[in-house]
Amino acid sequence: MSVPKRSYRGISAQQRRDDRRQQLLEAGLDLLGTQGWRQTTMTAVCSRAGLTERYFYESFSDRDALLLAVLDQIASQIRDVALHALATTDGDPHAKATAAISAFVDLLTSDPRIGRVAILESAAADSLRARRHELLREFAQLIATQAHALHGADALSSPHDQIAGLLLTGGLAELLMAWLAGELPVSRQDIVDVAATQFAASTRRSPTSTPRHDCPADL
């Protein structure tokens, strides 16, 4: 029979451990999203979180494990806000895509740290680049799945749905990278409008062409 772990002031040992992990993640996001991945050292994270290295190793094996956890937490937030927007928006695929992409862009810009980590640092950091590639593939699959739900029988079939999804995720990531870096003088709404139109158009089959009937030689 296992002995339950003691609680302190009504908070269990597991809850305290979870709280410390979240403190470290928040400190990691703050440093990664303001100073960049090179400055996000274990020592800096512990100092920002107000925790000792002992508690760092309680949750993470090393600095790279923390950086990956920060990126994965952001990816989960992106997935959640996009799916919620799709589920709570009425209208055609273009309207739903507009809502989902708006929610995604708003998440990145409402907290600039999130935008920097998700788009800029994930591409710059050696330890994050491979995971960024995996996440782009995962979001491409999500786009393909949602396209089938929105377009029904008119959705692209495999593997074209995967190709379209990857083109959209990769293209939007590059677009946002240039925009967040100040290299692209366009508005948030410009990005949302073009991305939503691209989603609605590129994830469904083209209308079937009318068969061509050649004219007879003798009229």
N, C-alpha and C positions, 0 to 999 in steps of 0.2 A: 504494500500500500504506500503510495507516494505521499510525502508531507507537503501540504500547500505552502507556497512561498509567502513570507510575511509581507503584510502591507504596511505602509508608512503613511500616517495621517489619512487613512482610507484609500490610499493609492497603491495598487499592487506593484510588485517588482517588475512585472512585464510591462505595465503601463508606464512606469518610470523609464524603463529601457526604451520603449517606443517614443516617449517624449524627448529623450536625449537624442535619439536618431533623427527625429524631426528637427530639433534644434540644429544639428549638424547639417542637415539638408538645406535648411533655410540660410545658414551661414555660407554654405557652398554656393547656393544660388546668388546670394548677395555679392560674394567675391567674384564668382565667374561672370556674373552679369554686369559688373561695374569695372573690374580691374583686369579681367581676362584669365585664361586658363594657366598661364605661366605663373601668375601671382597667387593662384588658388592652391597654396601648399597646405599640407596637413597642419603645420604649426599655425598658419594664418587662420584656417578654418576653426581650429580649437579655440584660438584667442577670440575670434568673432562670436563663437557660440558660448564662450565662458565655461568651457569644459576642458578637462585634462586629456592627454593622449590616451590614457587608459580607457576612457569612455569612447574615444574615436575607434579604437580597435575592438570595442564591444560590438560595434555595428558594421565596420568596414575593414577589409583586409589591407587596403592601402588607399592612397590619394585617388588613383584612377577608378577604383570601385565607387568612391563617393561621387566623382564626376559623372560616371555612368548612371548612378542612381538619380542624380539631379536631372539629367537629360530624360531618363525614363519617366520621371514624375511629370515633367512638362509634357511629354508625349501623351501621357494618360489624360492630362488636362485638355489638351487639344482634341483628343478623341471624344472626350465627354462633352465638351461644349459644341462640337460639330454635330454629334449624334442627337444631342438635345434639341438643337436648332432645327434639324431635319424633322424630328418627331413632333415638334410643337408648331410647325409652320404649315399653313394650308396653301394650296395653289399648285401650279404646274412644276415640273422639274427645274425650270429656270428660277422660279421664286424660292423653291427649297434650297437650291444650290446657292443662291444669293444670301439666304439667311445663314447657311452653314459657313460659307466663306467669310461673311461679315463677322460672325462669332469668332472664327479663327483669327482674323486680322485684329479684332478688338482685343483678344487675349494677348497677342504679341505687343500691342501698343499701349494697353492700359497699364502694364508693368514692363517698362523698357528692358528690365533684366531678363525677362522671359524671352522677349524677342531676340536679344543679343545671344543668349545661350542657344536657343532653338535653331537660329538661322546662321549666325556668324561664328560663334565659338565652336559649335558642333562640326563645322567644316574646317576650322583652323587647328583644333587640338588633335594631336596624333592619337590619343587614347579614345577620342570620341568619333573619329571619322568613320570607322568601320560600323559602329552602332548607328550612326546617321544614315549610312547606306541601307542597313537593315530596316530602319524605321521608314525610309522612303518606300521600300518594297511593301512593308506592312500597310502603309497608307494607300499605296496603289491598289492593293487587294481590297481595302475598305471602300475605295471609290468604285471599284468594279462591282462589289457586292451591293452598294447603295444604288448604283446605276441600274442594276437588274430590278431592284425593288421599285425604282421610280419609273423606268421605261417599260418594264414587263417584257413582252415578246419583242419589242422594238430595240431592246438593249443589244449591244455587241456581244457576239459569242466568243468563247475562248479560242485562241489566245489574244484576239484583238482587244478584248476588254482589259486584259492585263497590260497590254502595250499602251492603250489610251490612258489607263490609270497612272502608269509610270511617267508618261509624257506630261501629264497634268501635275503630278506631285513634284517632279524634277523641275519643270518649268516654273511653277509657282515658287519653289524654294529659291531658285536663281533670281527670279524677279524680286522677291522680298529681300534677298541679300543685297541687291543693288539699291533698293529703296531705303532700307534701314541704314545702309552705309552712306546715304546722301548722294548717291550717284545717279539717281533717277528722279527727275523733278516732276512727279505726278502725284495726284491725290490718292488718299485711301480709297475713295469711291471709284476712281478710275480702275484701280487694281481689282476691286470687288466686281465691278461690272464686267470687265473683260474676262476674268477668271470664271465667273458664273456662266457667261455666254459660251465660253469654251467648253465648260463641263457639259452643259445642256446639249451642245451640238456634236461634240466629239465622242460621247459615250453611247450614242444610239446609231442604229443602222441608217444608212442613206435611203431615201425613198427608192423603191424599185423602178428602174428605168423602163420606159415603154419599149417593147421589142421593136426593132427596126424592120420595116418591110420594104425591101428593094422594089423599085418600080420595074414592071415588065419591059423587056426590050422593045416590043411592038405595041404602040399605043393606038 
